Amino acid sequence: MRILKVSIAAVFLVTVMLAVSSYAADTKIGVFDFQKIMKDSKMGKSAQSKLDKKGKALKAVIERKKTELEKMSAKLEKDRMVMGKEKYVAKRSEIQKKAIDFQELDRKSTGEIRQLQQKLIAEINKEVVEILGKIGKKENYTIIFEKNMSGAMYFNKKIDITSRVVKALNSK
């Protein structure tokens, strides 16, 4: 009885291995690196430039507001002894409101940058998906994985098509 079970399992295993190997012969797999595309392509560089420009502009506004707030606080502390209590409390309240406005501005600026980044990445991703679709159909790929999202610990560099995607993206 035991020999029969082992024999059936062996036949099943050999059948599965033959089926998988015959199917694998027709399988063509590709891999690409979206981060490298962002770094190396014209679109990616342009997106980074736009983000940097917007970030610098917002940072300048934030720094100016921060400096203004610090000067107001320093002046209030310096003049504290010569102004009346009511005037001091009113001025301190004004500074606290400006501090809250400053924090809101900082939060909004961070949100603006994040939103712009997502928009730019989505535009590039749309183009990359289109290019990958063309490459996949033209060259009969079974599947194309994104390197960092696939969870692959290893892949042969021969199946990496990132440079071809960058080249196609740059030619648009």
C-alpha positions as CSV (number, residue, x, y, z in Angstrom):
1,M,0.0,0.0,0.0
2,R,2.8,2.4,0.9
3,I,4.7,1.7,-2.3
4,L,1.5,2.4,-4.3
5,K,1.1,5.8,-2.6
6,V,4.8,6.7,-3.2
7,S,4.5,5.6,-6.9
8,I,1.4,7.7,-7.5
9,A,3.0,10.7,-5.8
10,A,6.1,10.3,-8.0
11,V,4.1,10.0,-11.2
12,F,2.1,13.1,-10.2
13,L,5.2,15.1,-9.3
14,V,6.9,14.2,-12.7
15,T,3.7,15.1,-14.6
16,V,3.5,18.5,-12.8
17,M,7.2,19.2,-13.4
18,L,6.9,18.4,-17.1
19,A,3.8,20.6,-17.4
20,V,5.5,23.5,-15.7
21,S,8.7,23.2,-17.7
22,S,6.8,23.1,-21.0
23,Y,4.8,26.1,-20.0
24,A,7.9,27.9,-18.7
25,A,9.5,27.6,-22.1
26,D,6.9,30.0,-23.5
27,T,7.2,32.4,-20.6
28,K,8.9,35.7,-21.0
29,I,9.4,37.9,-17.9
30,G,10.6,41.5,-17.7
31,V,11.5,43.8,-14.8
32,F,11.7,47.5,-14.6
33,D,12.8,50.0,-11.9
34,F,10.3,53.0,-11.6
35,Q,12.7,54.9,-9.3
36,K,15.5,54.6,-11.8
37,I,13.1,55.8,-14.5
38,M,12.2,58.8,-12.4
39,K,15.9,59.6,-11.8
40,D,17.1,59.0,-15.4
41,S,14.3,60.1,-17.7
42,K,13.7,63.7,-18.9
43,M,10.2,63.6,-17.5
44,G,11.5,62.4,-14.1
45,K,14.1,65.1,-14.0
46,S,11.6,67.7,-15.1
47,A,9.2,66.6,-12.3
48,Q,12.0,66.8,-9.7
49,S,13.0,70.2,-11.0
50,K,9.3,71.4,-10.6
51,L,9.2,69.9,-7.1
52,D,12.4,71.6,-6.1
53,K,11.3,75.0,-7.5
54,K,8.0,74.8,-5.7
55,G,9.6,73.6,-2.5
56,K,12.2,76.5,-2.5
57,A,9.4,79.1,-3.1
58,L,7.3,77.7,-0.3
59,K,10.3,77.4,2.0
60,A,11.2,81.0,1.4
61,V,7.7,82.2,2.4
62,I,7.8,80.0,5.5
63,E,11.3,81.2,6.5
64,R,10.2,84.8,6.0
65,K,7.1,84.3,8.2
66,K,9.1,82.4,10.8
67,T,11.7,85.3,11.0
68,E,8.9,87.8,11.3
69,L,7.3,85.8,14.1
70,E,10.6,85.5,15.9
71,K,11.3,89.3,15.6
72,M,7.8,90.1,17.0
73,S,8.3,87.7,19.9
74,A,11.7,89.2,20.7
75,K,10.4,92.7,20.5
76,L,7.5,91.9,22.8
77,E,9.9,90.4,25.4
78,K,12.2,93.4,25.1
79,D,9.4,96.0,25.4
80,R,7.5,94.0,28.1
81,M,8.6,96.1,31.0
82,V,7.6,99.4,29.4
83,M,4.2,98.5,28.1
84,G,1.1,98.0,30.2
85,K,-0.3,94.6,31.1
86,E,-3.3,94.9,28.8
87,K,-1.2,96.0,25.8
88,Y,1.2,93.1,26.5
89,V,-1.6,90.5,26.7
90,A,-3.1,91.9,23.4
91,K,0.3,91.8,21.6
92,R,1.0,88.3,22.9
93,S,-2.4,87.1,21.7
94,E,-1.7,88.6,18.3
95,I,1.6,86.8,18.2
96,Q,-0.1,83.5,19.2
97,K,-2.6,83.9,16.4
98,K,0.3,84.5,13.9
99,A,2.0,81.4,15.3
100,I,-1.1,79.3,14.6
101,D,-1.4,80.9,11.1
102,F,2.3,80.0,10.6
103,Q,1.7,76.4,11.5
104,E,-1.2,76.2,9.2
105,L,0.9,77.7,6.4
106,D,3.6,75.1,7.0
107,R,1.0,72.3,7.0
108,K,-0.6,73.5,3.8
109,S,2.8,73.9,2.1
110,T,3.7,70.3,2.9
111,G,0.4,69.2,1.5
112,E,0.9,71.2,-1.7
113,I,4.3,69.6,-2.3
114,R,2.9,66.1,-1.6
115,Q,-0.1,66.8,-4.0
116,L,2.2,68.1,-6.7
117,Q,4.5,65.1,-6.3
118,Q,1.6,62.7,-6.6
119,K,0.3,64.5,-9.7
120,L,3.7,64.4,-11.4
121,I,4.3,60.8,-10.6
122,A,0.9,59.8,-11.8
123,E,1.6,61.5,-15.2
124,I,4.9,59.7,-15.6
125,N,3.3,56.4,-14.4
126,K,0.7,56.8,-17.1
127,E,3.3,57.1,-19.8
128,V,5.4,54.2,-18.4
129,V,2.4,51.9,-18.3
130,E,1.6,52.8,-22.0
131,I,5.3,52.1,-23.0
132,L,5.3,48.8,-21.0
133,G,2.1,47.8,-22.7
134,K,3.7,48.4,-26.1
135,I,6.9,46.6,-25.3
136,G,5.0,43.7,-23.7
137,K,2.7,43.2,-26.7
138,K,5.4,43.7,-29.3
139,E,7.9,41.3,-27.7
140,N,5.4,38.8,-26.3
141,Y,6.2,39.3,-22.6
142,T,4.1,37.1,-20.3
143,I,4.5,39.5,-17.4
144,I,6.5,42.6,-16.5
145,F,7.2,43.4,-12.9
146,E,8.2,46.6,-11.1
147,K,11.4,45.7,-9.4
148,N,10.7,47.2,-6.0
149,M,7.0,46.3,-5.8
150,S,7.3,42.7,-6.9
151,G,9.1,41.5,-3.8
152,A,11.7,39.8,-5.9
153,M,14.9,39.2,-4.0
154,Y,16.9,38.3,-7.1
155,F,16.4,38.6,-10.9
156,N,18.8,38.2,-13.8
157,K,19.8,41.6,-15.1
158,K,19.1,40.3,-18.6
159,I,15.4,40.7,-18.0
160,D,15.7,44.3,-16.8
161,I,14.1,46.6,-19.4
162,T,14.4,49.9,-17.4
163,S,16.8,51.5,-19.8
164,R,14.5,50.7,-22.8
165,V,11.6,52.3,-21.0
166,V,13.7,55.4,-20.2
167,K,14.8,55.6,-23.8
168,A,11.2,55.3,-25.0
169,L,10.0,57.9,-22.5
170,N,12.7,60.3,-23.5
171,S,11.8,60.0,-27.2
172,K,8.2,61.3,-26.5
